[in-house]
């Protein structure tokens, strides 16, 4: 993979189909597809369990995914809900190519979570979720309009899953969990129609 370094701080890597930009001073890597599909941020909001579960409406959680080949510290990062109506402060580290599960309660899922944020409150009518790094820079955003969620249902309590990391904030890039590929149980022991800390059911 050819490498070009600019100014000692920015490195470009390309393999023909994709290229990445790494900023050494911040440790951030941004991946881009050369076929016009857009950019994949270093960390994306990957799945949102906004409906809760059939067992408890408080079984809400948000999953992040690290698109890079390096671990990323989330200390100082935050998810801003509806332009600051709620702010979910993050901490810890997300492994390279790994998932990071943020739960409203410790029993939201049977899957070992990475962080419990009691203040999570995801409106069934839709929220805007913006992921910001420690400098307050937007890394990813979902449901910019703040209207109805792109996917997920309160009938069956299916989560909203991202299709591709590079697809961005487009409704076409999100779908319901398929109800076949699932992971874990909810607070009442029932199967989750979602994939916390695992590959999404709709991901190619």
MOHUQUI-V584066 format. One line per field, one symbol per residue. ss: DSSP state (A for helix, B for strand, O for the rest). A space follows every 10 residues. Layout:
ss: ???
This chain:
ss: OBBBBBOOOB BBBBOOOBBB BBBOOOOBBB BBBOOOOOBB OOBBBBBBOO OOOOOOOOOO BBBBBBOOOO OBBOOOOBBB BAAAOBBBBO OOBBOOOOBB BBBOOOOOOO OOOOBBOOOO OOOOOOOOBB BBOOOOOBBB BBOOOOOOOO OOBOOOOBOB BBOOAAAOOO AAABBBOOOO OOBOBOOOOO BOBOBOOOOO OOOO
